[in-house]
Amino acid sequence: MLAPRHPIEPLSAFECEYLDWYVRVHDTVGEPFDPRLCVQLARAQWRDRPQLAEAFARCTTQWPRREEGLYTTFMAPRHKAERWRFAGNLFLMHPEWGELLVDVIHDPEGPGGLAIGGIEYLDRVRRSVMAENREPYWPAGDAVPTSAAPPRAQLRIVHVGNVARDRCVHRPPGV
């Protein structure tokens, strides 16, 4: 006879973050991407580089970075370490997404030996930086100390790499 099934407990923040990382690193399926408008824009804005417009046409799958929404790659993260050979950047103006910084990589199978590695949404990057009323890596919710603020009697050390671990609901013993 089977033992009674226990109700499933919700995942802790650490477990959720780990699963997001695992899917992001091992996902080889990605999400659909329609490159038609980018191809048209590349043909119009990069007239001297028609092979890059053709390279954009090959970008039919994307792997957006969910945590920020500031960058999308067109190569599965699992293959990035072995295939990413940076060639340069080009700017592309998009009517909906604004200014894009396009990563061009070397690809022997691509038109002209090049491929589009990813795009960074510069307008979003600028908005996110300007919208933050705090210093980078300063804990959210904490006021940024200024010269007008009274001095703090304690020193606060922030370990950026462990922020997610420190917010876990459950920690294994000894961690």
C-alpha positions in Angstrom: 0.0 0.0 0.0 1.2 3.5 -0.8 2.0 5.9 1.9 -0.3 8.9 2.1 0.9 11.8 0.0 2.1 14.9 1.9 1.0 18.3 0.6 3.6 20.0 -1.5 5.3 22.8 0.3 5.9 26.0 -1.6 9.5 26.5 -2.8 11.8 28.9 -1.0 13.2 31.9 -2.7 16.5 30.1 -3.0 14.9 27.1 -4.7 13.0 29.3 -7.1 16.1 31.2 -8.0 18.0 27.9 -8.5 15.3 26.6 -10.8 15.3 29.8 -12.8 19.0 29.6 -13.2 18.9 25.9 -14.1 16.2 26.5 -16.8 18.1 29.5 -18.1 21.4 27.6 -18.4 20.0 24.3 -19.7 17.2 25.6 -22.0 17.9 24.7 -25.6 14.4 25.4 -26.8 14.0 29.1 -26.1 11.1 31.3 -27.2 9.9 32.3 -30.7 11.3 35.5 -32.1 10.1 37.3 -35.2 13.1 38.9 -36.8 11.3 40.5 -39.8 11.2 44.0 -38.6 14.9 43.8 -37.4 15.8 42.5 -40.8 14.2 45.5 -42.5 15.8 47.9 -40.1 19.2 46.3 -40.5 18.9 46.6 -44.3 18.0 50.2 -44.0 20.4 51.3 -41.3 23.4 49.0 -42.2 23.4 49.3 -46.0 27.1 48.5 -46.1 26.6 45.2 -44.1 23.9 43.2 -46.0 25.2 40.0 -44.5 24.1 41.2 -41.0 20.5 41.7 -42.2 20.7 38.1 -43.4 22.2 37.0 -40.1 19.2 38.7 -38.3 16.8 36.6 -40.5 18.3 33.5 -38.8 17.3 34.8 -35.3 14.1 32.9 -34.9 14.6 31.8 -31.2 15.4 34.0 -28.3 16.5 33.5 -24.7 15.6 36.8 -22.9 17.0 37.5 -19.5 13.9 37.5 -17.3 15.3 39.2 -14.3 16.0 42.5 -16.0 14.4 42.4 -19.4 17.4 44.4 -20.7 19.1 41.8 -22.9 18.1 39.0 -25.2 20.4 36.4 -26.6 19.9 34.4 -29.8 22.1 31.5 -28.7 21.1 28.9 -26.1 23.0 29.6 -22.9 24.2 26.0 -22.9 26.2 26.6 -26.1 27.3 30.1 -25.4 30.6 29.3 -23.8 31.8 27.2 -26.7 30.4 29.2 -29.6 30.4 32.9 -28.5 33.3 34.6 -30.4 32.7 38.3 -30.2 33.2 40.3 -33.4 31.8 43.7 -32.4 28.7 45.9 -31.7 26.4 48.0 -33.9 23.6 50.3 -32.9 20.2 49.8 -34.4 17.2 52.1 -33.9 13.9 50.2 -33.4 10.5 52.0 -33.6 9.1 50.2 -30.6 12.2 49.1 -28.5 14.2 52.3 -29.0 18.0 52.1 -29.4 19.5 48.6 -29.5 23.1 47.6 -29.1 23.5 44.5 -31.3 26.2 41.9 -30.5 27.8 40.5 -33.6 29.7 37.2 -33.3 31.8 35.1 -35.6 30.0 32.1 -37.0 31.5 30.1 -39.8 28.0 28.8 -40.8 26.5 32.3 -40.9 26.3 34.7 -43.9 29.6 36.4 -44.3 30.9 34.4 -41.3 28.9 36.4 -38.9 25.8 36.0 -36.7 23.7 38.1 -34.3 24.5 37.0 -30.7 22.0 39.2 -28.9 20.6 42.6 -28.4 20.7 45.0 -25.5 17.8 47.3 -25.0 19.6 50.6 -24.3 16.5 52.7 -23.7 15.4 50.2 -21.0 18.9 50.2 -19.5 18.9 54.0 -19.3 15.4 54.0 -17.8 16.3 51.4 -15.2 19.4 53.3 -14.2 17.6 56.6 -14.0 14.6 55.2 -12.2 16.7 53.8 -9.4 17.0 56.2 -6.6 19.8 54.3 -5.1 23.4 53.2 -5.7 24.0 50.0 -7.6 24.0 46.9 -5.4 22.5 48.9 -2.4 19.9 46.8 -0.7 16.4 47.6 -1.9 14.4 49.5 0.7 17.4 51.0 2.4 18.0 54.7 2.1 21.2 55.7 0.4 23.3 57.6 2.9 24.0 61.2 1.9 26.2 63.9 3.4 22.9 65.4 4.9 22.0 62.1 6.6 23.2 61.5 10.2 26.2 59.2 10.4 25.5 55.5 11.1 27.0 54.0 14.1 27.6 50.7 12.4 29.3 49.4 9.3 27.2 47.4 6.9 28.9 44.9 4.5 26.9 43.8 1.5 27.8 40.6 -0.3 26.1 40.9 -3.6 26.7 37.2 -4.6 24.9 36.0 -1.5 21.9 38.3 -1.5 19.6 35.6 -2.8 20.9 33.0 -0.4 20.4 35.4 2.6 16.8 35.8 1.7 16.0 32.1 1.6 13.0 30.9 3.6 14.8 27.7 4.4 18.6 27.1 4.7 20.2 23.8 5.1 22.0 23.3 8.5 25.5 24.8 8.5 24.9 27.4 5.7 
